[in-house]
């Protein structure tokens, strides 16, 4: 028996099918990650969508949107129950959607240089040696929510942008402007950015995010309100930065000594 929305798409969708053996690309799973991938189209190819055979217990609006996108993009869809879907990726974290697609690819900082807007403060996040995929996804999700412009990601001794990262980020991975720092350590990229903009009107400020502070009480007393920043820079005869780069270290040792030396 076909449900109402299945009747609409019956020409391009199949209700039954064999479980796939291996993906043509990689299995991206979770409704938010799948929807964001289809909307942003940063992945070269989308091969097949495996979806749960009913929308009960799911976000019905997003459910129909994903199916509509697949129809518009001519992506084949096969429906299974949740237990068969779990056999495809060996876990139940799919939440009704598994998309076989190519891995996402990001340019390096050399391929796509960072060019900040001149009429506002640009805030970028830089990550050094991030080891845990769930943590990376959570940070991406929070960064996108708070309006961070992009991510400088050091690939040296760091976890990859896997489907786990995509799912945990709730689609933020697909929407974030990412530049890979892979040719040299992150602190050298930060030093190069300072030198690059030194002769221009762009003022760069490197901020280290570190919990290992020598005097936590003193640091708390020195906190200022965001609305007071312009007055603070004026009092010190300095201009507010055009580009702020917040650097986040790894889960074990935090920021490296080389990164600390680059921080303002």
MARTIZA-580406 format. One record per residue (C-alpha): residue number from 1; residue in one letter; y, x, z. Coordinates in nm, 2 decimals, padded with zeros to 4 digits. Each point is the difference from the previous one (the first is absolute). Last residue first. Example, Ala and Ser with C-alpha at 12.3 -4.5 7.8 and 13.67 -1.06 7.14 Angstrom:
MARTIZA-580406
+-----+------+--------+--------+--------+
: seq : type :     py :     px :     pz :
+-----+------+--------+--------+--------+
:   2 :    s : -00.11 :  01.37 :  00.71 :
:   1 :    a : -00.34 : -00.14 :  00.07 :
+-----+------+--------+--------+--------+
***
This chain:
MARTIZA-580406
+-----+------+--------+--------+--------+
: seq : type :     py :     px :     pz :
+-----+------+--------+--------+--------+
: 264 :    x :  03.91 :  04.74 :  02.07 :
: 263 :    x : -00.37 :  00.06 : -00.07 :
: 262 :    x : -00.11 :  00.30 : -00.21 :
: 261 :    x : -00.11 :  00.20 :  00.29 :
: 260 :    x : -00.21 : -00.29 :  00.13 :
: 259 :    x : -00.18 : -00.01 : -00.33 :
: 258 :    x : -00.11 :  00.36 :  00.03 :
: 257 :    x : -00.11 : -00.05 :  00.35 :
: 256 :    x : -00.24 : -00.27 : -00.11 :
: 255 :    x :  00.07 : -00.36 :  00.10 :
: 254 :    x : -00.25 : -00.21 :  00.19 :
: 253 :    x : -00.30 :  00.19 :  00.14 :
: 252 :    x : -00.28 : -00.26 : -00.04 :
: 251 :    x :  00.12 : -00.31 : -00.17 :
: 250 :    x :  00.19 :  00.18 : -00.28 :
: 249 :    x :  00.37 :  00.05 : -00.03 :
: 248 :    x :  00.27 : -00.25 : -00.11 :
: 247 :    x :  00.31 :  00.12 : -00.17 :
: 246 :    x :  00.30 : -00.22 : -00.03 :
: 245 :    x :  00.21 :  00.10 : -00.31 :
: 244 :    x :  00.36 : -00.13 :  00.00 :
: 243 :    x :  00.20 :  00.03 : -00.32 :
: 242 :    x :  00.37 : -00.08 : -00.02 :
: 241 :    x :  00.07 :  00.14 :  00.34 :
: 240 :    x :  00.30 : -00.11 :  00.20 :
: 239 :    x :  00.28 :  00.26 : -00.04 :
: 238 :    x :  00.09 :  00.25 :  00.27 :
: 237 :    x :  00.31 :  00.06 :  00.21 :
: 236 :    x : -00.20 : -00.04 :  00.32 :
: 235 :    x :  00.19 : -00.30 :  00.12 :
: 234 :    x : -00.02 : -00.15 : -00.35 :
: 233 :    x : -00.38 :  00.04 :  00.00 :
: 232 :    x : -00.03 : -00.19 :  00.33 :
: 231 :    x :  00.24 : -00.27 : -00.11 :
: 230 :    x : -00.21 : -00.07 : -00.30 :
: 229 :    x : -00.32 :  00.00 :  00.22 :
: 228 :    x :  00.13 : -00.26 :  00.25 :
: 227 :    x : -00.15 : -00.30 : -00.17 :
: 226 :    x : -00.35 :  00.15 :  00.03 :
: 225 :    x :  00.04 :  00.02 :  00.38 :
: 224 :    x : -00.04 :  00.33 :  00.15 :
: 223 :    x : -00.29 :  00.17 :  00.19 :
: 222 :    x :  00.10 :  00.30 :  00.20 :
: 221 :    x : -00.13 : -00.13 :  00.33 :
: 220 :    x : -00.35 : -00.05 : -00.16 :
: 219 :    x : -00.01 :  00.36 : -00.11 :
: 218 :    x :  00.09 :  00.12 :  00.35 :
: 217 :    x : -00.28 : -00.20 :  00.15 :
: 216 :    x : -00.25 :  00.13 : -00.26 :
: 215 :    x :  00.09 :  00.36 :  00.07 :
: 214 :    x : -00.21 :  00.24 : -00.21 :
: 213 :    x : -00.08 : -00.26 : -00.26 :
: 212 :    x : -00.36 : -00.03 : -00.13 :
: 211 :    x :  00.03 : -00.35 : -00.14 :
: 210 :    x :  00.13 :  00.12 : -00.33 :
: 209 :    x :  00.17 : -00.17 : -00.29 :
: 208 :    x :  00.20 :  00.28 : -00.16 :
: 207 :    x :  00.33 : -00.09 : -00.18 :
: 206 :    x :  00.11 :  00.20 : -00.30 :
: 205 :    x :  00.36 : -00.08 : -00.11 :
: 204 :    x :  00.11 :  00.06 : -00.36 :
: 203 :    x :  00.37 : -00.03 : -00.10 :
: 202 :    x :  00.05 : -00.09 : -00.37 :
: 201 :    x :  00.34 :  00.11 : -00.12 :
: 200 :    x : -00.15 :  00.28 : -00.20 :
: 199 :    x : -00.05 :  00.37 :  00.05 :
: 198 :    x : -00.24 : -00.04 :  00.29 :
: 197 :    x : -00.20 : -00.27 : -00.18 :
: 196 :    x : -00.27 :  00.23 : -00.15 :
: 195 :    x :  00.01 :  00.24 :  00.30 :
: 194 :    x : -00.08 : -00.28 :  00.24 :
: 193 :    x : -00.27 : -00.14 : -00.23 :
: 192 :    x : -00.16 :  00.35 : -00.03 :
: 191 :    x : -00.02 :  00.03 :  00.38 :
: 190 :    x : -00.17 : -00.34 :  00.02 :
: 189 :    x : -00.25 :  00.10 : -00.27 :
: 188 :    x : -00.06 :  00.33 :  00.18 :
: 187 :    x : -00.07 : -00.20 :  00.32 :
: 186 :    x : -00.26 : -00.21 : -00.18 :
: 185 :    x : -00.23 :  00.28 : -00.09 :
: 184 :    x : -00.03 :  00.09 : -00.38 :
: 183 :    x : -00.12 : -00.15 : -00.32 :
: 182 :    x : -00.11 : -00.34 :  00.14 :
: 181 :    x :  00.30 : -00.19 :  00.10 :
: 180 :    x : -00.06 : -00.35 : -00.14 :
: 179 :    x :  00.28 : -00.24 : -00.07 :
: 178 :    x : -00.05 : -00.36 :  00.11 :
: 177 :    x :  00.22 : -00.30 : -00.07 :
: 176 :    x : -00.17 : -00.27 :  00.20 :
: 175 :    x : -00.11 : -00.34 : -00.14 :
: 174 :    x : -00.37 :  00.07 : -00.07 :
: 173 :    x : -00.05 :  00.18 :  00.34 :
: 172 :    x :  00.18 : -00.29 :  00.17 :
: 171 :    x : -00.29 : -00.24 : -00.10 :
: 170 :    x : -00.11 : -00.09 :  00.35 :
: 169 :    x :  00.03 :  00.37 :  00.10 :
: 168 :    x : -00.34 : -00.02 :  00.16 :
: 167 :    x : -00.16 : -00.12 : -00.33 :
: 166 :    x :  00.16 :  00.27 : -00.21 :
: 165 :    x : -00.08 :  00.28 :  00.25 :
: 164 :    x : -00.36 : -00.12 :  00.01 :
: 163 :    x :  00.00 : -00.01 : -00.38 :
: 162 :    x :  00.08 :  00.37 :  00.01 :
: 161 :    x :  00.33 :  00.19 : -00.03 :
: 160 :    x : -00.15 :  00.33 :  00.10 :
: 159 :    x : -00.02 :  00.16 :  00.35 :
: 158 :    x :  00.21 :  00.31 :  00.07 :
: 157 :    x : -00.08 :  00.38 :  00.01 :
: 156 :    x :  00.26 :  00.06 : -00.26 :
: 155 :    x :  00.10 : -00.32 : -00.17 :
: 154 :    x :  00.35 : -00.01 :  00.14 :
: 153 :    x :  00.15 : -00.34 : -00.06 :
: 152 :    x :  00.37 : -00.06 : -00.06 :
: 151 :    x :  00.03 : -00.37 :  00.05 :
: 150 :    x :  00.27 : -00.25 : -00.12 :
: 149 :    x :  00.31 : -00.20 :  00.06 :
: 148 :    x : -00.08 : -00.11 :  00.36 :
: 147 :    x :  00.09 : -00.37 :  00.04 :
: 146 :    x : -00.13 : -00.07 :  00.35 :
: 145 :    x : -00.29 : -00.21 : -00.14 :
: 144 :    x : -00.09 :  00.27 : -00.26 :
: 143 :    x : -00.02 :  00.26 :  00.28 :
: 142 :    x : -00.21 : -00.23 :  00.22 :
: 141 :    x : -00.27 : -00.06 : -00.27 :
: 140 :    x :  00.00 :  00.37 : -00.10 :
: 139 :    x : -00.05 :  00.10 :  00.37 :
: 138 :    x : -00.29 : -00.24 :  00.03 :
: 137 :    x : -00.17 :  00.13 : -00.31 :
: 136 :    x :  00.03 :  00.36 :  00.11 :
: 135 :    x : -00.14 : -00.09 :  00.34 :
: 134 :    x : -00.30 : -00.17 : -00.16 :
: 133 :    x : -00.06 :  00.30 : -00.22 :
: 132 :    x :  00.00 :  00.26 :  00.28 :
: 131 :    x :  00.09 :  00.36 : -00.07 :
: 130 :    x :  00.37 :  00.01 : -00.09 :
: 129 :    x :  00.07 :  00.37 : -00.07 :
: 128 :    x :  00.38 : -00.03 : -00.02 :
: 127 :    x :  00.17 : -00.33 : -00.08 :
: 126 :    x :  00.35 : -00.04 : -00.14 :
: 125 :    x :  00.19 : -00.33 :  00.03 :
: 124 :    x :  00.31 : -00.05 : -00.20 :
: 123 :    x :  00.33 : -00.16 :  00.09 :
: 122 :    x :  00.29 : -00.02 : -00.24 :
: 121 :    x :  00.34 : -00.06 :  00.14 :
: 120 :    x :  00.23 : -00.19 : -00.24 :
: 119 :    x :  00.22 :  00.04 : -00.31 :
: 118 :    x : -00.14 :  00.33 : -00.14 :
: 117 :    x : -00.36 : -00.12 : -00.07 :
: 116 :    x : -00.25 :  00.27 :  00.06 :
: 115 :    x : -00.17 :  00.19 : -00.28 :
: 114 :    x : -00.34 :  00.14 :  00.11 :
: 113 :    x : -00.17 :  00.18 : -00.29 :
: 112 :    x : -00.28 : -00.17 : -00.20 :
: 111 :    x : -00.24 :  00.25 : -00.15 :
: 110 :    x :  00.08 :  00.27 :  00.26 :
: 109 :    x : -00.02 : -00.24 :  00.29 :
: 108 :    x : -00.34 : -00.09 : -00.12 :
: 107 :    x : -00.07 : -00.33 : -00.17 :
: 106 :    x : -00.23 : -00.27 :  00.16 :
: 105 :    x : -00.33 : -00.13 : -00.13 :
: 104 :    x : -00.19 : -00.31 :  00.13 :
: 103 :    x : -00.37 :  00.01 : -00.04 :
: 102 :    x : -00.13 : -00.20 : -00.30 :
: 101 :    x : -00.12 : -00.36 :  00.07 :
: 100 :    x : -00.29 : -00.21 :  00.12 :
:  99 :    x :  00.16 : -00.26 :  00.22 :
:  98 :    x : -00.17 : -00.15 :  00.30 :
:  97 :    x :  00.14 : -00.32 :  00.15 :
:  96 :    x : -00.12 : -00.25 :  00.27 :
:  95 :    x :  00.12 :  00.17 :  00.32 :
:  94 :    x : -00.16 :  00.33 : -00.11 :
:  93 :    x : -00.04 :  00.13 :  00.35 :
:  92 :    x : -00.36 : -00.11 :  00.02 :
:  91 :    x : -00.17 :  00.33 : -00.07 :
:  90 :    x : -00.24 :  00.17 : -00.24 :
:  89 :    x :  00.25 :  00.00 : -00.29 :
:  88 :    x : -00.21 : -00.21 : -00.25 :
:  87 :    x : -00.23 : -00.14 :  00.27 :
:  86 :    x :  00.29 : -00.16 :  00.18 :
:  85 :    x :  00.08 : -00.20 : -00.31 :
:  84 :    x : -00.36 : -00.14 :  00.02 :
:  83 :    x :  00.06 : -00.11 :  00.36 :
:  82 :    x :  00.34 : -00.15 : -00.08 :
:  81 :    x : -00.14 : -00.23 : -00.28 :
:  80 :    x :  00.04 :  00.11 : -00.35 :
:  79 :    x :  00.24 : -00.08 : -00.29 :
:  78 :    x :  00.04 :  00.22 : -00.31 :
:  77 :    x :  00.34 :  00.07 : -00.17 :
:  76 :    x :  00.07 :  00.17 : -00.33 :
:  75 :    x :  00.35 :  00.13 : -00.03 :
:  74 :    x :  00.20 : -00.14 : -00.30 :
:  73 :    x :  00.34 :  00.09 :  00.15 :
:  72 :    x :  00.11 : -00.37 :  00.01 :
:  71 :    x : -00.34 : -00.11 :  00.14 :
:  70 :    x :  00.00 :  00.27 :  00.26 :
:  69 :    x :  00.36 : -00.09 :  00.10 :
:  68 :    x : -00.10 : -00.37 :  00.04 :
:  67 :    x : -00.30 :  00.10 :  00.22 :
:  66 :    x :  00.22 :  00.21 :  00.22 :
:  65 :    x :  00.26 : -00.28 :  00.03 :
:  64 :    x : -00.27 : -00.25 :  00.09 :
:  63 :    x : -00.12 :  00.20 :  00.29 :
:  62 :    x :  00.36 :  00.08 :  00.10 :
:  61 :    x :  00.07 : -00.37 :  00.04 :
:  60 :    x : -00.33 : -00.07 :  00.16 :
:  59 :    x :  00.04 :  00.26 :  00.28 :
:  58 :    x : -00.36 :  00.01 :  00.10 :
:  57 :    x : -00.21 : -00.20 :  00.25 :
:  56 :    x : -00.14 : -00.22 : -00.28 :
:  55 :    x :  00.09 :  00.15 : -00.34 :
:  54 :    x : -00.34 : -00.03 : -00.15 :
:  53 :    x : -00.23 :  00.21 : -00.21 :
:  52 :    x :  00.12 :  00.34 :  00.13 :
:  51 :    x :  00.13 :  00.23 : -00.26 :
:  50 :    x : -00.13 :  00.29 : -00.21 :
:  49 :    x :  00.27 :  00.12 : -00.23 :
:  48 :    x : -00.08 :  00.23 : -00.30 :
:  47 :    x :  00.14 :  00.28 : -00.20 :
:  46 :    x :  00.37 :  00.06 :  00.08 :
:  45 :    x :  00.14 :  00.31 : -00.17 :
:  44 :    x :  00.28 :  00.26 :  00.03 :
:  43 :    x :  00.10 : -00.08 :  00.36 :
:  42 :    x :  00.37 : -00.04 :  00.07 :
:  41 :    x : -00.01 : -00.37 : -00.11 :
:  40 :    x :  00.24 : -00.12 :  00.28 :
:  39 :    x : -00.12 : -00.36 :  00.00 :
:  38 :    x : -00.37 :  00.06 : -00.05 :
:  37 :    x :  00.00 :  00.28 :  00.27 :
:  36 :    x :  00.20 : -00.21 :  00.24 :
:  35 :    x : -00.25 : -00.29 : -00.03 :
:  34 :    x : -00.30 :  00.22 :  00.05 :
:  33 :    x :  00.15 :  00.17 :  00.31 :
:  32 :    x :  00.11 : -00.33 :  00.15 :
:  31 :    x : -00.33 : -00.17 : -00.07 :
:  30 :    x : -00.23 :  00.27 :  00.14 :
:  29 :    x : -00.20 :  00.25 : -00.21 :
:  28 :    x :  00.05 :  00.28 : -00.25 :
:  27 :    x : -00.34 :  00.12 : -00.14 :
:  26 :    x :  00.04 :  00.31 : -00.21 :
:  25 :    x : -00.01 :  00.07 : -00.37 :
:  24 :    x : -00.29 : -00.12 : -00.21 :
:  23 :    x : -00.16 : -00.12 :  00.32 :
:  22 :    x : -00.37 :  00.06 :  00.08 :
:  21 :    x : -00.30 : -00.24 :  00.02 :
:  20 :    x :  00.17 : -00.33 : -00.06 :
:  19 :    x : -00.16 : -00.31 :  00.15 :
:  18 :    x : -00.13 : -00.23 : -00.27 :
:  17 :    x :  00.19 : -00.31 : -00.10 :
:  16 :    x :  00.08 : -00.35 :  00.08 :
:  15 :    x :  00.32 : -00.21 : -00.02 :
:  14 :    x :  00.14 :  00.18 : -00.30 :
:  13 :    x :  00.38 : -00.01 : -00.08 :
:  12 :    x :  00.18 :  00.01 : -00.33 :
:  11 :    x : -00.08 : -00.34 : -00.14 :
:  10 :    x : -00.05 : -00.15 :  00.35 :
:   9 :    x :  00.37 :  00.06 :  00.10 :
:   8 :    x :  00.11 : -00.36 :  00.05 :
:   7 :    x : -00.34 : -00.12 :  00.11 :
:   6 :    x : -00.01 :  00.27 :  00.27 :
:   5 :    x :  00.33 : -00.13 :  00.14 :
:   4 :    x : -00.16 : -00.35 :  00.04 :
:   3 :    x : -00.33 :  00.12 :  00.14 :
:   2 :    x : -00.30 :  00.03 : -00.23 :
:   1 :    x : -00.34 : -00.14 :  00.10 :
+-----+------+--------+--------+--------+
***
